Amino acid sequence: MSINQDMRPRVIALANQKGGVGKTTTAINLATALAAIGEEVLLIDLDPQGNASTGVGVGTNERDKSTYDLLLAEMSLKDVVQKTAVPRLSIAPSTLDLLGVEMEISNEADRIFRLKKAVAAHLGRSPDFTYIIIDCPPSLNLLTLNALAAADSVLVPLQAEFFALEGLSQLLKTIDQVKGSINNTLAIQGIVMTMYDKRNNLAQQVVGDVRETMGDLVYDTIIPRNVRISEAPSFGKPVLLYDINCAGSQAYLRLASEVIQREKKVQRADR
């Protein structure tokens, strides 16, 4: 895909303070799906666990330069980014060192804006990506705040289970606070239901409740509970490389199309 030199990449943070909702899985496979349909994508791994990095085939021994160095302002984004086995998909990997970054930069005045500055400096040189996807840790800490400060919008993965709406309300409050204080253009890109089992009556009820409460913010696409999605990370592959024909891969391709359509509406509205 040729990149329009006048177009700035869309920066989307995947966030949910609740663990185990398919956040990193969605970050990996949405980024891969966007790349598969022709976008130039950068995946930024801000989770100290580094599962997004592992999930696209970047092992711990291949992470000499990471988002830790980026947030310490010791390296640029260009220094940290590396190609993956997926065409048109690059990654800024993470390491366990990120666990200590909050303490190391806690006294710095720009501690919340380190990622935003790094992204802006990189894009000022050349718009080599059309989408930047940020995988946040499962908590509302300094790393997540850096992601929200740098992002245009937030995509919220939400597991189809009983306490889904309870956790969502807390996250929405945080997004409102961020919008009011450090990023007044931050928007909710959408909410995607994950780990959905259509045989489970409770899951069906939860999806209905979320749609009734959140309306058009909820994507039409629902990510199913799928064994191939679960298997793929152990092979260091996104599910689209592991099994393109499985239900999970097809769902992420549909989600990528929805994301693009929503972003086009935003861009038209901004003109």
VENZIPE-V268632 format. One record per residue. N is the residue number from 0. RES is the residue in one small letter. NEAR is the number of other ideal C-beta (glycine too) atoms within 10 Angstrom. Layout:
n->[N & N]
res->[RES & RES]
near->[NEAR & NEAR]
This chain:
n->[0 & 1 & 2 & 3 & 4 & 5 & 6 & 7 & 8 & 9 & 10 & 11 & 12 & 13 & 14 & 15 & 16 & 17 & 18 & 19 & 20 & 21 & 22 & 23 & 24 & 25 & 26 & 27 & 28 & 29 & 30 & 31 & 32 & 33 & 34 & 35 & 36 & 37 & 38 & 39 & 40 & 41 & 42 & 43 & 44 & 45 & 46 & 47 & 48 & 49 & 50 & 51 & 52 & 53 & 54 & 55 & 56 & 57 & 58 & 59 & 60 & 61 & 62 & 63 & 64 & 65 & 66 & 67 & 68 & 69 & 70 & 71 & 72 & 73 & 74 & 75 & 76 & 77 & 78 & 79 & 80 & 81 & 82 & 83 & 84 & 85 & 86 & 87 & 88 & 89 & 90 & 91 & 92 & 93 & 94 & 95 & 96 & 97 & 98 & 99 & 100 & 101 & 102 & 103 & 104 & 105 & 106 & 107 & 108 & 109 & 110 & 111 & 112 & 113 & 114 & 115 & 116 & 117 & 118 & 119 & 120 & 121 & 122 & 123 & 124 & 125 & 126 & 127 & 128 & 129 & 130 & 131 & 132 & 133 & 134 & 135 & 136 & 137 & 138 & 139 & 140 & 141 & 142 & 143 & 144 & 145 & 146 & 147 & 148 & 149 & 150 & 151 & 152 & 153 & 154 & 155 & 156 & 157 & 158 & 159 & 160 & 161 & 162 & 163 & 164 & 165 & 166 & 167 & 168 & 169 & 170 & 171 & 172 & 173 & 174 & 175 & 176 & 177 & 178 & 179 & 180 & 181 & 182 & 183 & 184 & 185 & 186 & 187 & 188 & 189 & 190 & 191 & 192 & 193 & 194 & 195 & 196 & 197 & 198 & 199 & 200 & 201 & 202 & 203 & 204 & 205 & 206 & 207 & 208 & 209 & 210 & 211 & 212 & 213 & 214 & 215 & 216 & 217 & 218 & 219 & 220 & 221 & 222 & 223 & 224 & 225 & 226 & 227 & 228 & 229 & 230 & 231 & 232 & 233 & 234 & 235 & 236 & 237 & 238 & 239 & 240 & 241 & 242 & 243 & 244 & 245 & 246 & 247 & 248 & 249 & 250 & 251 & 252 & 253 & 254 & 255 & 256 & 257 & 258 & 259 & 260 & 261 & 262 & 263 & 264 & 265 & 266 & 267 & 268 & 269 & 270]
res->[m & s & i & n & q & d & m & r & p & r & v & i & a & l & a & n & q & k & g & g & v & g & k & t & t & t & a & i & n & l & a & t & a & l & a & a & i & g & e & e & v & l & l & i & d & l & d & p & q & g & n & a & s & t & g & v & g & v & g & t & n & e & r & d & k & s & t & y & d & l & l & l & a & e & m & s & l & k & d & v & v & q & k & t & a & v & p & r & l & s & i & a & p & s & t & l & d & l & l & g & v & e & m & e & i & s & n & e & a & d & r & i & f & r & l & k & k & a & v & a & a & h & l & g & r & s & p & d & f & t & y & i & i & i & d & c & p & p & s & l & n & l & l & t & l & n & a & l & a & a & a & d & s & v & l & v & p & l & q & a & e & f & f & a & l & e & g & l & s & q & l & l & k & t & i & d & q & v & k & g & s & i & n & n & t & l & a & i & q & g & i & v & m & t & m & y & d & k & r & n & n & l & a & q & q & v & v & g & d & v & r & e & t & m & g & d & l & v & y & d & t & i & i & p & r & n & v & r & i & s & e & a & p & s & f & g & k & p & v & l & l & y & d & i & n & c & a & g & s & q & a & y & l & r & l & a & s & e & v & i & q & r & e & k & k & v & q & r & a & d & r]
near->[10 & 6 & 14 & 9 & 7 & 6 & 10 & 13 & 20 & 23 & 21 & 25 & 28 & 29 & 26 & 28 & 18 & 19 & 11 & 11 & 23 & 22 & 28 & 25 & 26 & 24 & 29 & 33 & 29 & 27 & 33 & 29 & 28 & 27 & 25 & 22 & 12 & 13 & 21 & 20 & 25 & 23 & 32 & 30 & 31 & 30 & 24 & 19 & 18 & 24 & 18 & 28 & 29 & 20 & 28 & 27 & 17 & 24 & 11 & 11 & 6 & 11 & 24 & 10 & 18 & 23 & 33 & 23 & 20 & 28 & 26 & 14 & 14 & 11 & 17 & 15 & 21 & 13 & 14 & 24 & 19 & 17 & 11 & 25 & 12 & 22 & 11 & 20 & 25 & 21 & 28 & 31 & 26 & 30 & 19 & 13 & 17 & 22 & 13 & 11 & 24 & 15 & 9 & 13 & 18 & 9 & 7 & 13 & 7 & 11 & 16 & 19 & 17 & 22 & 26 & 19 & 17 & 25 & 23 & 13 & 13 & 23 & 16 & 8 & 10 & 10 & 16 & 14 & 24 & 22 & 23 & 25 & 28 & 30 & 30 & 27 & 23 & 17 & 14 & 20 & 14 & 20 & 24 & 24 & 22 & 30 & 25 & 26 & 21 & 24 & 29 & 18 & 20 & 27 & 25 & 24 & 22 & 26 & 22 & 26 & 18 & 12 & 10 & 22 & 13 & 9 & 17 & 19 & 9 & 13 & 20 & 16 & 11 & 16 & 22 & 12 & 13 & 21 & 16 & 10 & 11 & 15 & 19 & 8 & 9 & 20 & 15 & 16 & 23 & 21 & 24 & 27 & 23 & 25 & 21 & 21 & 14 & 12 & 7 & 13 & 9 & 11 & 21 & 14 & 12 & 21 & 18 & 10 & 14 & 19 & 16 & 9 & 14 & 17 & 9 & 9 & 16 & 19 & 19 & 11 & 18 & 18 & 27 & 17 & 19 & 20 & 11 & 15 & 27 & 13 & 15 & 25 & 20 & 10 & 12 & 17 & 20 & 31 & 28 & 23 & 19 & 19 & 17 & 13 & 8 & 18 & 16 & 24 & 24 & 17 & 22 & 27 & 19 & 16 & 24 & 24 & 14 & 15 & 25 & 18 & 9 & 20 & 17 & 11 & 10 & 13 & 12 & 8 & 7 & 7 & 4]
